Amino acid sequence: MPIVKRYKKNPILTKHDVPYSVSTVHNAGAIKFNEEYILLFRSHLLNGRSIIGIAKSKDGYNFKVNSEPFITPATDGEFKIYEEYGVEDPRITYINGEYLITYSAYSRYGVRIGLAKTTDFKSLEKIAFITESDYRNVVIFPEKFNNQYVRLDRPHTGIIPWSIWISYSPDLIHWGNSKVLIKPLMYHWDEMKIGPGAPPIRTDKGWLNIYHGVFSTMDGSIYRLGVALHKLDDPSIILGVADEWILQPEEIYEQIGYVHNVVFTCGAIPENDGTLKIYWGGADTVLCVGEAKIEDLINLCLEKSRNPI
């Protein structure tokens, strides 16, 4: 039996569900708000640049897309300069009564991470850029540790394969004390590069980190999902990194699309029954959902673990 069970009616969102012109729907941040499921999803416009839309659901499967996008490139100020090529791949973290949103901002100067916040998913305040170039995949923990905010991120480098790092901040703006936590493993399903996916999920055994890993083949790269477990009171300590992937492209909507052979997550929602809804983009074209038992993911990290670095 697969550890992640796909929803039988996948994909749950396509470009045909969006009331404005887009060519794709994928890579969505996910969270519950006022008994509703909220997705902030990436779409390509017809000029090839990305924006972020919003969709809502009562059951986590059947979503309705708002009539207007939720995050678009700024038209003035500092944000305009660094968002001119589009905004992508949002992650959502609830902390201190606010919903923090990290997103990738593209421009002629590379890719940086923008930080925004909302309290109602109607209005949005862009706060700052919290990285230099080139960073992607920033996820913020939903708790503070020793009075500091903590994040996982993935800087680009040509020296080692792209890896998952941890960083700390007193104010969400200034980040430091960074160190590498998990590196790709040679001749392994994630050997080319890895990066944080969904914001970490608290469990009684540790923080679940659903991440993506990439393997290069003669027919192009394959994006899969894996899982790691971090210590509850010190997320810089890795309790286990599952040696096996939890999801790979198998359905036609994951194998063929804008980018072939991709499953990529930016959000997952824990449920009261011990399951986890994981939302992923299929082939950078459609949005999908599946469920896994949290206990199964934890056991995979602890019982079938590999060396994190």
Secondary structure, DSSP 8 states (H G I E B T S, - for coil): --SSEE-TT--SB-GGG-SS--S--EEEEEEEETTEEEEEEEEE-TTS-EEEEEEEESSSSS-EE-SS-SB---SSHHHHHHHTTEEEEEEEEEETTEEEEEEEEEETTEEEEEEEEESSSSS-EEEEE-S-SSEEEEEE-SS-BTTBEEEEEEE--SSS-B-EEEEEESSSSS-EEEEEEE---TTSTT-SEEEE-S--EE-SS-EEEEEEEEEEETTEEEEEEEEEEE-SS-TTSEEEEESS-SB---SHHHHSSSSSSBEEEEEEEE-TTSEEEEEEEETTTEEEEEEEEHHHHHHHHHHSEE---
